[in-house]
Amino acid sequence: MGLLSRKSETAKLEETVDALPAQIADWTPAQRAQYSAQSDRAMREQHGIGEPSARR
């Protein structure tokens, strides 16, 4: 099962968006950060880009 049973980052983004208030102005700073992080992961997945390198 491994990789095939893993939920895609895009699917996780959809769940994140569904859980947020309808108006962006109503999002808390923590919700904005959560959306931004998940959106970045989904974009990298869609474009076939791996996770960013760790900072040194």
mmCIF entry with sequence, helices, sheets and N, C-alpha, C, O atoms, coordinates in Angstrom:
data_MODEL
# 
_entry.id   MODEL 
# 
_entity.id                         1 
_entity.type                       polymer 
_entity.pdbx_number_of_molecules   1 
# 
_entity_poly.entity_id                      1 
_entity_poly.type                           'polypeptide(L)' 
_entity_poly.nstd_linkage                   no 
_entity_poly.nstd_monomer                   no 
_entity_poly.pdbx_seq_one_letter_code       MGLLSRKSETAKLEETVDALPAQIADWTPAQRAQYSAQSDRAMREQHGIGEPSARR 
_entity_poly.pdbx_seq_one_letter_code_can   MGLLSRKSETAKLEETVDALPAQIADWTPAQRAQYSAQSDRAMREQHGIGEPSARR 
_entity_poly.pdbx_strand_id                 A 
# 
loop_
_entity_poly_seq.entity_id 
_entity_poly_seq.num 
_entity_poly_seq.mon_id 
_entity_poly_seq.hetero 
1 1  MET n 
1 2  GLY n 
1 3  LEU n 
1 4  LEU n 
1 5  SER n 
1 6  ARG n 
1 7  LYS n 
1 8  SER n 
1 9  GLU n 
1 10 THR n 
1 11 ALA n 
1 12 LYS n 
1 13 LEU n 
1 14 GLU n 
1 15 GLU n 
1 16 THR n 
1 17 VAL n 
1 18 ASP n 
1 19 ALA n 
1 20 LEU n 
1 21 PRO n 
1 22 ALA n 
1 23 GLN n 
1 24 ILE n 
1 25 ALA n 
1 26 ASP n 
1 27 TRP n 
1 28 THR n 
1 29 PRO n 
1 30 ALA n 
1 31 GLN n 
1 32 ARG n 
1 33 ALA n 
1 34 GLN n 
1 35 TYR n 
1 36 SER n 
1 37 ALA n 
1 38 GLN n 
1 39 SER n 
1 40 ASP n 
1 41 ARG n 
1 42 ALA n 
1 43 MET n 
1 44 ARG n 
1 45 GLU n 
1 46 GLN n 
1 47 HIS n 
1 48 GLY n 
1 49 ILE n 
1 50 GLY n 
1 51 GLU n 
1 52 PRO n 
1 53 SER n 
1 54 ALA n 
1 55 ARG n 
1 56 ARG n 
# 
_struct_asym.id          A 
_struct_asym.entity_id   1 
# 
loop_
_struct_conf.conf_type_id 
_struct_conf.id 
_struct_conf.pdbx_PDB_helix_id 
_struct_conf.beg_label_comp_id 
_struct_conf.beg_label_asym_id 
_struct_conf.beg_label_seq_id 
_struct_conf.pdbx_beg_PDB_ins_code 
_struct_conf.end_label_comp_id 
_struct_conf.end_label_asym_id 
_struct_conf.end_label_seq_id 
_struct_conf.pdbx_end_PDB_ins_code 
_struct_conf.beg_auth_comp_id 
_struct_conf.beg_auth_asym_id 
_struct_conf.beg_auth_seq_id 
_struct_conf.end_auth_comp_id 
_struct_conf.end_auth_asym_id 
_struct_conf.end_auth_seq_id 
_struct_conf.pdbx_PDB_helix_class 
_struct_conf.details 
_struct_conf.pdbx_PDB_helix_length 
HELX_P HELX_P1 AA1 GLY A 2  ? SER A 5  ? GLY A 2  SER A 5  5 ? 4  
HELX_P HELX_P2 AA2 GLU A 9  ? ALA A 19 ? GLU A 9  ALA A 19 1 ? 11 
HELX_P HELX_P3 AA3 ILE A 24 ? ASP A 26 ? ILE A 24 ASP A 26 5 ? 3  
HELX_P HELX_P4 AA4 PRO A 29 ? GLN A 46 ? PRO A 29 GLN A 46 1 ? 18 
# 
_struct_conf_type.id          HELX_P 
_struct_conf_type.criteria    ? 
_struct_conf_type.reference   ? 
# 
loop_
_atom_site.group_PDB 
_atom_site.id 
_atom_site.type_symbol 
_atom_site.label_atom_id 
_atom_site.label_alt_id 
_atom_site.label_comp_id 
_atom_site.label_asym_id 
_atom_site.label_entity_id 
_atom_site.label_seq_id 
_atom_site.pdbx_PDB_ins_code 
_atom_site.Cartn_x 
_atom_site.Cartn_y 
_atom_site.Cartn_z 
_atom_site.occupancy 
_atom_site.B_iso_or_equiv 
_atom_site.pdbx_formal_charge 
_atom_site.auth_seq_id 
_atom_site.auth_comp_id 
_atom_site.auth_asym_id 
_atom_site.auth_atom_id 
_atom_site.pdbx_PDB_model_num 
ATOM 1   N N  . MET A 1 1  ? 0.831   -1.186 0.000   1.00 0.00 ? 1  MET A N  1 
ATOM 2   C CA . MET A 1 1  ? 0.000   0.000  0.000   1.00 0.00 ? 1  MET A CA 1 
ATOM 3   C C  . MET A 1 1  ? 0.876   1.251  0.000   1.00 0.00 ? 1  MET A C  1 
ATOM 4   O O  . MET A 1 1  ? 0.812   2.022  -0.958  1.00 0.00 ? 1  MET A O  1 
ATOM 5   N N  . GLY A 1 2  ? 1.660   1.478  0.992   1.00 0.00 ? 2  GLY A N  1 
ATOM 6   C CA . GLY A 1 2  ? 2.640   2.556  1.068   1.00 0.00 ? 2  GLY A CA 1 
ATOM 7   C C  . GLY A 1 2  ? 2.210   3.861  0.429   1.00 0.00 ? 2  GLY A C  1 
ATOM 8   O O  . GLY A 1 2  ? 1.293   4.532  0.902   1.00 0.00 ? 2  GLY A O  1 
ATOM 9   N N  . LEU A 1 3  ? 2.884   4.207  -0.648  1.00 0.00 ? 3  LEU A N  1 
ATOM 10  C CA . LEU A 1 3  ? 2.691   5.489  -1.302  1.00 0.00 ? 3  LEU A CA 1 
ATOM 11  C C  . LEU A 1 3  ? 1.290   5.642  -1.900  1.00 0.00 ? 3  LEU A C  1 
ATOM 12  O O  . LEU A 1 3  ? 0.738   6.743  -1.882  1.00 0.00 ? 3  LEU A O  1 
ATOM 13  N N  . LEU A 1 4  ? 0.720   4.593  -2.414  1.00 0.00 ? 4  LEU A N  1 
ATOM 14  C CA . LEU A 1 4  ? -0.583  4.692  -3.058  1.00 0.00 ? 4  LEU A CA 1 
ATOM 15  C C  . LEU A 1 4  ? -1.715  4.979  -2.077  1.00 0.00 ? 4  LEU A C  1 
ATOM 16  O O  . LEU A 1 4  ? -2.739  5.540  -2.466  1.00 0.00 ? 4  LEU A O  1 
ATOM 17  N N  . SER A 1 5  ? -1.548  4.610  -0.831  1.00 0.00 ? 5  SER A N  1 
ATOM 18  C CA . SER A 1 5  ? -2.614  4.852  0.139   1.00 0.00 ? 5  SER A CA 1 
ATOM 19  C C  . SER A 1 5  ? -2.467  6.220  0.813   1.00 0.00 ? 5  SER A C  1 
ATOM 20  O O  . SER A 1 5  ? -3.336  6.634  1.580   1.00 0.00 ? 5  SER A O  1 
ATOM 21  N N  . ARG A 1 6  ? -1.373  6.913  0.527   1.00 0.00 ? 6  ARG A N  1 
ATOM 22  C CA . ARG A 1 6  ? -1.131  8.218  1.136   1.00 0.00 ? 6  ARG A CA 1 
ATOM 23  C C  . ARG A 1 6  ? -2.017  9.272  0.481   1.00 0.00 ? 6  ARG A C  1 
ATOM 24  O O  . ARG A 1 6  ? -2.167  9.294  -0.741  1.00 0.00 ? 6  ARG A O  1 
ATOM 25  N N  . LYS A 1 7  ? -2.597  10.137 1.291   1.00 0.00 ? 7  LYS A N  1 
ATOM 26  C CA . LYS A 1 7  ? -3.440  11.207 0.775   1.00 0.00 ? 7  LYS A CA 1 
ATOM 27  C C  . LYS A 1 7  ? -2.548  12.260 0.118   1.00 0.00 ? 7  LYS A C  1 
ATOM 28  O O  . LYS A 1 7  ? -1.515  12.634 0.672   1.00 0.00 ? 7  LYS A O  1 
ATOM 29  N N  . SER A 1 8  ? -2.940  12.729 -1.043  1.00 0.00 ? 8  SER A N  1 
ATOM 30  C CA . SER A 1 8  ? -2.133  13.723 -1.751  1.00 0.00 ? 8  SER A CA 1 
ATOM 31  C C  . SER A 1 8  ? -2.167  15.061 -1.020  1.00 0.00 ? 8  SER A C  1 
ATOM 32  O O  . SER A 1 8  ? -3.088  15.357 -0.259  1.00 0.00 ? 8  SER A O  1 
ATOM 33  N N  . GLU A 1 9  ? -1.143  15.848 -1.273  1.00 0.00 ? 9  GLU A N  1 
ATOM 34  C CA . GLU A 1 9  ? -1.077  17.178 -0.666  1.00 0.00 ? 9  GLU A CA 1 
ATOM 35  C C  . GLU A 1 9  ? -2.216  18.049 -1.185  1.00 0.00 ? 9  GLU A C  1 
ATOM 36  O O  . GLU A 1 9  ? -2.717  18.914 -0.466  1.00 0.00 ? 9  GLU A O  1 
ATOM 37  N N  . THR A 1 10 ? -2.623  17.822 -2.428  1.00 0.00 ? 10 THR A N  1 
ATOM 38  C CA . THR A 1 10 ? -3.739  18.584 -2.992  1.00 0.00 ? 10 THR A CA 1 
ATOM 39  C C  . THR A 1 10 ? -5.039  18.237 -2.270  1.00 0.00 ? 10 THR A C  1 
ATOM 40  O O  . THR A 1 10 ? -5.855  19.120 -2.009  1.00 0.00 ? 10 THR A O  1 
ATOM 41  N N  . ALA A 1 11 ? -5.237  16.958 -1.947  1.00 0.00 ? 11 ALA A N  1 
ATOM 42  C CA . ALA A 1 11 ? -6.434  16.554 -1.195  1.00 0.00 ? 11 ALA A CA 1 
ATOM 43  C C  . ALA A 1 11 ? -6.407  17.148 0.213   1.00 0.00 ? 11 ALA A C  1 
ATOM 44  O O  . ALA A 1 11 ? -7.441  17.558 0.741   1.00 0.00 ? 11 ALA A O  1 
ATOM 45  N N  . LYS A 1 12 ? -5.224  17.191 0.811   1.00 0.00 ? 12 LYS A N  1 
ATOM 46  C CA . LYS A 1 12 ? -5.097  17.796 2.139   1.00 0.00 ? 12 LYS A CA 1 
ATOM 47  C C  . LYS A 1 12 ? -5.399  19.287 2.072   1.00 0.00 ? 12 LYS A C  1 
ATOM 48  O O  . LYS A 1 12 ? -5.996  19.844 2.994   1.00 0.00 ? 12 LYS A O  1 
ATOM 49  N N  . LEU A 1 13 ? -4.983  19.944 0.970   1.00 0.00 ? 13 LEU A N  1 
ATOM 50  C CA . LEU A 1 13 ? -5.273  21.369 0.808   1.00 0.00 ? 13 LEU A CA 1 
ATOM 51  C C  . LEU A 1 13 ? -6.779  21.593 0.734   1.00 0.00 ? 13 LEU A C  1 
ATOM 52  O O  . LEU A 1 13 ? -7.298  22.541 1.324   1.00 0.00 ? 13 LEU A O  1 
ATOM 53  N N  . GLU A 1 14 ? -7.473  20.729 0.017   1.00 0.00 ? 14 GLU A N  1 
ATOM 54  C CA . GLU A 1 14 ? -8.938  20.848 -0.088  1.00 0.00 ? 14 GLU A CA 1 
ATOM 55  C C  . GLU A 1 14 ? -9.582  20.741 1.295   1.00 0.00 ? 14 GLU A C  1 
ATOM 56  O O  . GLU A 1 14 ? -10.496 21.499 1.621   1.00 0.00 ? 14 GLU A O  1 
ATOM 57  N N  . GLU A 1 15 ? -9.101  19.798 2.104   1.00 0.00 ? 15 GLU A N  1 
ATOM 58  C CA . GLU A 1 15 ? -9.632  19.658 3.465   1.00 0.00 ? 15 GLU A CA 1 
ATOM 59  C C  . GLU A 1 15 ? -9.319  20.897 4.303   1.00 0.00 ? 15 GLU A C  1 
ATOM 60  O O  . GLU A 1 15 ? -10.152 21.348 5.089   1.00 0.00 ? 15 GLU A O  1 
ATOM 61  N N  . THR A 1 16 ? -8.125  21.439 4.132   1.00 0.00 ? 16 THR A N  1 
ATOM 62  C CA . THR A 1 16 ? -7.730  22.641 4.875   1.00 0.00 ? 16 THR A CA 1 
ATOM 63  C C  . THR A 1 16 ? -8.656  23.795 4.518   1.00 0.00 ? 16 THR A C  1 
ATOM 64  O O  . THR A 1 16 ? -9.149  24.499 5.399   1.00 0.00 ? 16 THR A O  1 
ATOM 65  N N  . VAL A 1 17 ? -8.893  23.987 3.220   1.00 0.00 ? 17 VAL A N  1 
ATOM 66  C CA . VAL A 1 17 ? -9.747  25.084 2.759   1.00 0.00 ? 17 VAL A CA 1 
ATOM 67  C C  . VAL A 1 17 ? -11.179 24.891 3.260   1.00 0.00 ? 17 VAL A C  1 
ATOM 68  O O  . VAL A 1 17 ? -11.825 25.851 3.681   1.00 0.00 ? 17 VAL A O  1 
ATOM 69  N N  . ASP A 1 18 ? -11.670 23.668 3.217   1.00 0.00 ? 18 ASP A N  1 
ATOM 70  C CA . ASP A 1 18 ? -13.035 23.391 3.681   1.00 0.00 ? 18 ASP A CA 1 
ATOM 71  C C  . ASP A 1 18 ? -13.218 23.724 5.154   1.00 0.00 ? 18 ASP A C  1 
ATOM 72  O O  . ASP A 1 18 ? -14.316 24.087 5.575   1.00 0.00 ? 18 ASP A O  1 
ATOM 73  N N  . ALA A 1 19 ? -12.151 23.604 5.944   1.00 0.00 ? 19 ALA A N  1 
ATOM 74  C CA . ALA A 1 19 ? -12.241 23.856 7.383   1.00 0.00 ? 19 ALA A CA 1 
ATOM 75  C C  . ALA A 1 19 ? -12.097 25.337 7.737   1.00 0.00 ? 19 ALA A C  1 
ATOM 76  O O  . ALA A 1 19 ? -12.347 25.726 8.878   1.00 0.00 ? 19 ALA A O  1 
ATOM 77  N N  . LEU A 1 20 ? -11.699 26.160 6.776   1.00 0.00 ? 20 LEU A N  1 
ATOM 78  C CA . LEU A 1 20 ? -11.486 27.587 7.037   1.00 0.00 ? 20 LEU A CA 1 
ATOM 79  C C  . LEU A 1 20 ? -12.777 28.380 6.884   1.00 0.00 ? 20 LEU A C  1 
ATOM 80  O O  . LEU A 1 20 ? -13.689 27.959 6.172   1.00 0.00 ? 20 LEU A O  1 
ATOM 81  N N  . PRO A 1 21 ? -12.855 29.542 7.562   1.00 0.00 ? 21 PRO A N  1 
ATOM 82  C CA . PRO A 1 21 ? -14.012 30.425 7.366   1.00 0.00 ? 21 PRO A CA 1 
ATOM 83  C C  . PRO A 1 21 ? -14.111 30.836 5.895   1.00 0.00 ? 21 PRO A C  1 
ATOM 84  O O  . PRO A 1 21 ? -13.102 30.888 5.192   1.00 0.00 ? 21 PRO A O  1 
ATOM 85  N N  . ALA A 1 22 ? -15.316 31.125 5.441   1.00 0.00 ? 22 ALA A N  1 
ATOM 86  C CA . ALA A 1 22 ? -15.544 31.460 4.031   1.00 0.00 ? 22 ALA A CA 1 
ATOM 87  C C  . ALA A 1 22 ? -14.824 32.742 3.612   1.00 0.00 ? 22 ALA A C  1 
ATOM 88  O O  . ALA A 1 22 ? -14.346 32.841 2.482   1.00 0.00 ? 22 ALA A O  1 
ATOM 89  N N  . GLN A 1 23 ? -14.743 33.707 4.500   1.00 0.00 ? 23 GLN A N  1 
ATOM 90  C CA . GLN A 1 23 ? -14.093 34.977 4.188   1.00 0.00 ? 23 GLN A CA 1 
ATOM 91  C C  . GLN A 1 23 ? -12.643 34.966 4.674   1.00 0.00 ? 23 GLN A C  1 
ATOM 92  O O  . GLN A 1 23 ? -12.373 34.690 5.843   1.00 0.00 ? 23 GLN A O  1 
ATOM 93  N N  . ILE A 1 24 ? -11.726 35.266 3.772   1.00 0.00 ? 24 ILE A N  1 
ATOM 94  C CA . ILE A 1 24 ? -10.304 35.269 4.147   1.00 0.00 ? 24 ILE A CA 1 
ATOM 95  C C  . ILE A 1 24 ? -10.049 36.263 5.271   1.00 0.00 ? 24 ILE A C  1 
ATOM 96  O O  . ILE A 1 24 ? -9.179  36.029 6.110   1.00 0.00 ? 24 ILE A O  1 
ATOM 97  N N  . ALA A 1 25 ? -10.779 37.349 5.306   1.00 0.00 ? 25 ALA A N  1 
ATOM 98  C CA . ALA A 1 25 ? -10.602 38.356 6.354   1.00 0.00 ? 25 ALA A CA 1 
ATOM 99  C C  . ALA A 1 25 ? -10.877 37.788 7.753   1.00 0.00 ? 25 ALA A C  1 
ATOM 100 O O  . ALA A 1 25 ? -10.413 38.340 8.750   1.00 0.00 ? 25 ALA A O  1 
ATOM 101 N N  . ASP A 1 26 ? -11.623 36.700 7.822   1.00 0.00 ? 26 ASP A N  1 
ATOM 102 C CA . ASP A 1 26 ? -11.957 36.076 9.106   1.00 0.00 ? 26 ASP A CA 1 
ATOM 103 C C  . ASP A 1 26 ? -10.922 35.050 9.557   1.00 0.00 ? 26 ASP A C  1 
ATOM 104 O O  . ASP A 1 26 ? -11.034 34.510 10.658  1.00 0.00 ? 26 ASP A O  1 
ATOM 105 N N  . TRP A 1 27 ? -9.913  34.771 8.725   1.00 0.00 ? 27 TRP A N  1 
ATOM 106 C CA . TRP A 1 27 ? -8.901  33.791 9.086   1.00 0.00 ? 27 TRP A CA 1 
ATOM 107 C C  . TRP A 1 27 ? -7.982  34.350 10.157  1.00 0.00 ? 27 TRP A C  1 
ATOM 108 O O  . TRP A 1 27 ? -7.625  35.528 10.128  1.00 0.00 ? 27 TRP A O  1 
ATOM 109 N N  . THR A 1 28 ? -7.606  33.514 11.087  1.00 0.00 ? 28 THR A N  1 
ATOM 110 C CA . THR A 1 28 ? -6.630  33.914 12.103  1.00 0.00 ? 28 THR A CA 1 
ATOM 111 C C  . THR A 1 28 ? -5.229  33.805 11.494  1.00 0.00 ? 28 THR A C  1 
ATOM 112 O O  . THR A 1 28 ? -5.058  33.151 10.465  1.00 0.00 ? 28 THR A O  1 
ATOM 113 N N  . PRO A 1 29 ? -4.229  34.433 12.111  1.00 0.00 ? 29 PRO A N  1 
ATOM 114 C CA . PRO A 1 29 ? -2.858  34.285 11.612  1.00 0.00 ? 29 PRO A CA 1 
ATOM 115 C C  . PRO A 1 29 ? -2.420  32.813 11.523  1.00 0.00 ? 29 PRO A C  1 
ATOM 116 O O  . PRO A 1 29 ? -1.714  32.431 10.590  1.00 0.00 ? 29 PRO A O  1 
ATOM 117 N N  . ALA A 1 30 ? -2.837  31.999 12.487  1.00 0.00 ? 30 ALA A N  1 
ATOM 118 C CA . ALA A 1 30 ? -2.479  30.573 12.468  1.00 0.00 ? 30 ALA A CA 1 
ATOM 119 C C  . ALA A 1 30 ? -3.138  29.876 11.280  1.00 0.00 ? 30 ALA A C  1 
ATOM 120 O O  . ALA A 1 30 ? -2.520  29.014 10.655  1.00 0.00 ? 30 ALA A O  1 
ATOM 121 N N  . GLN A 1 31 ? -4.381  30.235 10.959  1.00 0.00 ? 31 GLN A N  1 
ATOM 122 C CA . GLN A 1 31 ? -5.073  29.634 9.821   1.00 0.00 ? 31 GLN A CA 1 
ATOM 123 C C  . GLN A 1 31 ? -4.421  30.065 8.507   1.00 0.00 ? 31 GLN A C  1 
ATOM 124 O O  . GLN A 1 31 ? -4.310  29.269 7.575   1.00 0.00 ? 31 GLN A O  1 
ATOM 125 N N  . ARG A 1 32 ? -3.993  31.318 8.435   1.00 0.00 ? 32 ARG A N  1 
ATOM 126 C CA . ARG A 1 32 ? -3.298  31.790 7.237   1.00 0.00 ? 32 ARG A CA 1 
ATOM 127 C C  . ARG A 1 32 ? -1.990  31.033 7.037   1.00 0.00 ? 32 ARG A C  1 
ATOM 128 O O  . ARG A 1 32 ? -1.646  30.656 5.917   1.00 0.00 ? 32 ARG A O  1 
ATOM 129 N N  . ALA A 1 33 ? -1.271  30.817 8.119   1.00 0.00 ? 33 ALA A N  1 
ATOM 130 C CA . ALA A 1 33 ? -0.008  30.083 8.055   1.00 0.00 ? 33 ALA A CA 1 
ATOM 131 C C  . ALA A 1 33 ? -0.259  28.637 7.633   1.00 0.00 ? 33 ALA A C  1 
ATOM 132 O O  . ALA A 1 33 ? 0.485   28.092 6.818   1.00 0.00 ? 33 ALA A O  1 
ATOM 133 N N  . GLN A 1 34 ? -1.296  28.016 8.177   1.00 0.00 ? 34 GLN A N  1 
ATOM 134 C CA . GLN A 1 34 ? -1.630  26.637 7.816   1.00 0.00 ? 34 GLN A CA 1 
ATOM 135 C C  . GLN A 1 34 ? -1.971  26.546 6.331   1.00 0.00 ? 34 GLN A C  1 
ATOM 136 O O  . GLN A 1 34 ? -1.498  25.647 5.636   1.00 0.00 ? 34 GLN A O  1 
ATOM 137 N N  . TYR A 1 35 ? -2.788  27.472 5.847   1.00 0.00 ? 35 TYR A N  1 
ATOM 138 C CA . TYR A 1 35 ? -3.158  27.475 4.433   1.00 0.00 ? 35 TYR A CA 1 
ATOM 139 C C  . TYR A 1 35 ? -1.924  27.667 3.548   1.00 0.00 ? 35 TYR A C  1 
ATOM 140 O O  . TYR A 1 35 ? -1.745  26.952 2.562   1.00 0.00 ? 35 TYR A O  1 
ATOM 141 N N  . SER A 1 36 ? -1.079  28.629 3.903   1.00 0.00 ? 36 SER A N  1 
ATOM 142 C CA . SER A 1 36 ? 0.113   28.907 3.098   1.00 0.00 ? 36 SER A CA 1 
ATOM 143 C C  . SER A 1 36 ? 1.033   27.697 3.014   1.00 0.00 ? 36 SER A C  1 
ATOM 144 O O  . SER A 1 36 ? 1.517   27.355 1.935   1.00 0.00 ? 36 SER A O  1 
ATOM 145 N N  . ALA A 1 37 ? 1.271   27.057 4.139   1.00 0.00 ? 37 ALA A N  1 
ATOM 146 C CA . ALA A 1 37 ? 2.154   25.891 4.162   1.00 0.00 ? 37 ALA A CA 1 
ATOM 147 C C  . ALA A 1 37 ? 1.578   24.752 3.331   1.00 0.00 ? 37 ALA A C  1 
ATOM 148 O O  . ALA A 1 37 ? 2.301   24.120 2.561   1.00 0.00 ? 37 ALA A O  1 
ATOM 149 N N  . GLN A 1 38 ? 0.289   24.485 3.479   1.00 0.00 ? 38 GLN A N  1 
ATOM 150 C CA . GLN A 1 38 ? -0.335  23.387 2.736   1.00 0.00 ? 38 GLN A CA 1 
ATOM 151 C C  . GLN A 1 38 ? -0.401  23.713 1.246   1.00 0.00 ? 38 GLN A C  1 
ATOM 152 O O  . GLN A 1 38 ? -0.206  22.833 0.408   1.00 0.00 ? 38 GLN A O  1 
ATOM 153 N N  . SER A 1 39 ? -0.674  24.963 0.920   1.00 0.00 ? 39 SER A N  1 
ATOM 154 C CA . SER A 1 39 ? -0.721  25.381 -0.470  1.00 0.00 ? 39 SER A CA 1 
ATOM 155 C C  . SER A 1 39 ? 0.646   25.208 -1.129  1.00 0.00 ? 39 SER A C  1 
ATOM 156 O O  . SER A 1 39 ? 0.736   24.751 -2.269  1.00 0.00 ? 39 SER A O  1 
ATOM 157 N N  . ASP A 1 40 ? 1.701   25.570 -0.416  1.00 0.00 ? 40 ASP A N  1 
ATOM 158 C CA . ASP A 1 40 ? 3.065   25.401 -0.947  1.00 0.00 ? 40 ASP A CA 1 
ATOM 159 C C  . ASP A 1 40 ? 3.377   23.927 -1.199  1.00 0.00 ? 40 ASP A C  1 
ATOM 160 O O  . ASP A 1 40 ? 3.949   23.581 -2.232  1.00 0.00 ? 40 ASP A O  1 
ATOM 161 N N  . ARG A 1 41 ? 2.997   23.050 -0.247  1.00 0.00 ? 41 ARG A N  1 
ATOM 162 C CA . ARG A 1 41 ? 3.245   21.618 -0.424  1.00 0.00 ? 41 ARG A CA 1 
ATOM 163 C C  . ARG A 1 41 ? 2.475   21.070 -1.635  1.00 0.00 ? 41 ARG A C  1 
ATOM 164 O O  . ARG A 1 41 ? 3.013   20.279 -2.409  1.00 0.00 ? 41 ARG A O  1 
ATOM 165 N N  . ALA A 1 42 ? 1.218   21.494 -1.793  1.00 0.00 ? 42 ALA A N  1 
ATOM 166 C CA . ALA A 1 42 ? 0.403   21.030 -2.915  1.00 0.00 ? 42 ALA A CA 1 
ATOM 167 C C  . ALA A 1 42 ? 0.986   21.513 -4.245  1.00 0.00 ? 42 ALA A C  1 
ATOM 168 O O  . ALA A 1 42 ? 1.010   20.762 -5.220  1.00 0.00 ? 42 ALA A O  1 
ATOM 169 N N  . MET A 1 43 ? 1.451   22.755 -4.287  1.00 0.00 ? 43 MET A N  1 
ATOM 170 C CA . MET A 1 43 ? 2.046   23.300 -5.508  1.00 0.00 ? 43 MET A CA 1 
ATOM 171 C C  . MET A 1 43 ? 3.297   22.508 -5.882  1.00 0.00 ? 43 MET A C  1 
ATOM 172 O O  . MET A 1 43 ? 3.485   22.161 -7.048  1.00 0.00 ? 43 MET A O  1 
ATOM 173 N N  . ARG A 1 44 ? 4.153   22.222 -4.900  1.00 0.00 ? 44 ARG A N  1 
ATOM 174 C CA . ARG A 1 44 ? 5.361   21.445 -5.180  1.00 0.00 ? 44 ARG A CA 1 
ATOM 175 C C  . ARG A 1 44 ? 5.002   20.043 -5.679  1.00 0.00 ? 44 ARG A C  1 
ATOM 176 O O  . ARG A 1 44 ? 5.648   19.521 -6.588  1.00 0.00 ? 44 ARG A O  1 
ATOM 177 N N  . GLU A 1 45 ? 3.977   19.441 -5.088  1.00 0.00 ? 45 GLU A N  1 
ATOM 178 C CA . GLU A 1 45 ? 3.537   18.114 -5.524  1.00 0.00 ? 45 GLU A CA 1 
ATOM 179 C C  . GLU A 1 45 ? 3.034   18.160 -6.971  1.00 0.00 ? 45 GLU A C  1 
ATOM 180 O O  . GLU A 1 45 ? 3.387   17.301 -7.779  1.00 0.00 ? 45 GLU A O  1 
ATOM 181 N N  . GLN A 1 46 ? 2.220   19.154 -7.294  1.00 0.00 ? 46 GLN A N  1 
ATOM 182 C CA . GLN A 1 46 ? 1.634   19.261 -8.627  1.00 0.00 ? 46 GLN A CA 1 
ATOM 183 C C  . GLN A 1 46 ? 2.683   19.512 -9.704  1.00 0.00 ? 46 GLN A C  1 
ATOM 184 O O  . GLN A 1 46 ? 2.509   19.112 -10.855 1.00 0.00 ? 46 GLN A O  1 
ATOM 185 N N  . HIS A 1 47 ? 3.772   20.174 -9.325  1.00 0.00 ? 47 HIS A N  1 
ATOM 186 C CA . HIS A 1 47 ? 4.821   20.498 -10.284 1.00 0.00 ? 47 HIS A CA 1 
ATOM 187 C C  . HIS A 1 47 ? 5.986   19.518 -10.231 1.00 0.00 ? 47 HIS A C  1 
ATOM 188 O O  . HIS A 1 47 ? 6.988   19.702 -10.921 1.00 0.00 ? 47 HIS A O  1 
ATOM 189 N N  . GLY A 1 48 ? 5.854   18.481 -9.415  1.00 0.00 ? 48 GLY A N  1 
ATOM 190 C CA . GLY A 1 48 ? 6.887   17.460 -9.351  1.00 0.00 ? 48 GLY A CA 1 
ATOM 191 C C  . GLY A 1 48 ? 8.162   17.933 -8.694  1.00 0.00 ? 48 GLY A C  1 
ATOM 192 O O  . GLY A 1 48 ? 9.244   17.413 -8.966  1.00 0.00 ? 48 GLY A O  1 
ATOM 193 N N  . ILE A 1 49 ? 8.033   18.919 -7.829  1.00 0.00 ? 49 ILE A N  1 
ATOM 194 C CA . ILE A 1 49 ? 9.192   19.471 -7.129  1.00 0.00 ? 49 ILE A CA 1 
ATOM 195 C C  . ILE A 1 49 ? 9.245   18.854 -5.746  1.00 0.00 ? 49 ILE A C  1 
ATOM 196 O O  . ILE A 1 49 ? 8.225   18.785 -5.061  1.00 0.00 ? 49 ILE A O  1 
ATOM 197 N N  . GLY A 1 50 ? 10.413  18.406 -5.327  1.00 0.00 ? 50 GLY A N  1 
ATOM 198 C CA . GLY A 1 50 ? 10.557  17.826 -3.997  1.00 0.00 ? 50 GLY A CA 1 
ATOM 199 C C  . GLY A 1 50 ? 10.486  18.870 -2.911  1.00 0.00 ? 50 GLY A C  1 
ATOM 200 O O  . GLY A 1 50 ? 10.365  20.065 -3.184  1.00 0.00 ? 50 GLY A O  1 
ATOM 201 N N  . GLU A 1 51 ? 10.560  18.417 -1.698  1.00 0.00 ? 51 GLU A N  1 
ATOM 202 C CA . GLU A 1 51 ? 10.563  19.325 -0.558  1.00 0.00 ? 51 GLU A CA 1 
ATOM 203 C C  . GLU A 1 51 ? 11.792  20.238 -0.640  1.00 0.00 ? 51 GLU A C  1 
ATOM 204 O O  . GLU A 1 51 ? 12.839  19.821 -1.137  1.00 0.00 ? 51 GLU A O  1 
ATOM 205 N N  . PRO A 1 52 ? 11.673  21.464 -0.161  1.00 0.00 ? 52 PRO A N  1 
ATOM 206 C CA . PRO A 1 52 ? 12.839  22.356 -0.210  1.00 0.00 ? 52 PRO A CA 1 
ATOM 207 C C  . PRO A 1 52 ? 13.965  21.825 0.668   1.00 0.00 ? 52 PRO A C  1 
ATOM 208 O O  . PRO A 1 52 ? 13.735  21.127 1.656   1.00 0.00 ? 52 PRO A O  1 
ATOM 209 N N  . SER A 1 53 ? 15.169  22.169 0.286   1.00 0.00 ? 53 SER A N  1 
ATOM 210 C CA . SER A 1 53 ? 16.335  21.745 1.059   1.00 0.00 ? 53 SER A CA 1 
ATOM 211 C C  . SER A 1 53 ? 16.330  22.416 2.418   1.00 0.00 ? 53 SER A C  1 
ATOM 212 O O  . SER A 1 53 ? 15.856  23.540 2.582   1.00 0.00 ? 53 SER A O  1 
ATOM 213 N N  . ALA A 1 54 ? 16.874  21.692 3.388   1.00 0.00 ? 54 ALA A N  1 
ATOM 214 C CA . ALA A 1 54 ? 16.972  22.262 4.734   1.00 0.00 ? 54 ALA A CA 1 
ATOM 215 C C  . ALA A 1 54 ? 17.999  23.387 4.719   1.00 0.00 ? 54 ALA A C  1 
ATOM 216 O O  . ALA A 1 54 ? 19.034  23.293 4.060   1.00 0.00 ? 54 ALA A O  1 
ATOM 217 N N  . ARG A 1 55 ? 17.700  24.434 5.444   1.00 0.00 ? 55 ARG A N  1 
ATOM 218 C CA . ARG A 1 55 ? 18.643  25.547 5.536   1.00 0.00 ? 55 ARG A CA 1 
ATOM 219 C C  . ARG A 1 55 ? 19.850  25.122 6.341   1.00 0.00 ? 55 ARG A C  1 
ATOM 220 O O  . ARG A 1 55 ? 19.739  24.345 7.290   1.00 0.00 ? 55 ARG A O  1 
ATOM 221 N N  . ARG A 1 56 ? 20.975  25.623 5.964   1.00 0.00 ? 56 ARG A N  1 
ATOM 222 C CA . ARG A 1 56 ? 22.222  25.295 6.677   1.00 0.00 ? 56 ARG A CA 1 
ATOM 223 C C  . ARG A 1 56 ? 22.593  26.392 7.617   1.00 0.00 ? 56 ARG A C  1 
ATOM 224 O O  . ARG A 1 56 ? 23.609  26.299 8.305   1.00 0.00 ? 56 ARG A O  1 
# 
